[in-house]
Amino acid sequence: MTGHFREVRPEDFDVEALYAASREGRLFLFEKNDSEDRDGVRGEVRVYIERIRVYVTKEYQATIDALWKAILDSDDFISILLPNRRARICKTFNKYSVMRIIGVLRELGVYKQYSDRKFDALLEPKVQDSPYRRYLSVGLEEVALLKKARELVAKYKL
């Protein structure tokens, strides 16, 4: 197969050529491996939340890793942590959603009740006042996710 790539502009897009290429087997699409994306997000979130380990309460010191593993293994939670178009500045994972989860865990007693600023200072040390901080107090919008978070927290309490 020889040839080269050229930029296609909307005004000179030839739909018939696209259909012909598809029929002739010359049309190829790049498919992302969703499981690789999910594994990458899990790893990045683990590194991120490790920064606030010092704020874990005594009741969860021994089980915090297992609790986060259960959260990150859940398809429901991992789907909100994948980067999306709405959160453009979150390239590797959706930090807004991570902050929401941390806020819920803090309210449920997994993390100490320190101010949002203290959490933000550890999570985003290079930025004095990050745009994510205010999401610590927002919580989870979906009732099913909130219920699942409560169940997981109750399961891992010592």
Secondary structure, 3 states (H helix, E strand, C coil): CCCCCCCCCHHHCCHHHHHHHHHCCCCCCCCCCHHHHHHHHHHHHHHHHHCCHHHECHHHCCCHHHHHHHHHHCHHHHHHHCCCCCCCCCCCCCHHHHHHHHHHHHHCCCECCCCHHHHHHHHCCCCCCCCCHHHHHCCCCCHHHHHHHHHHHHHHCC
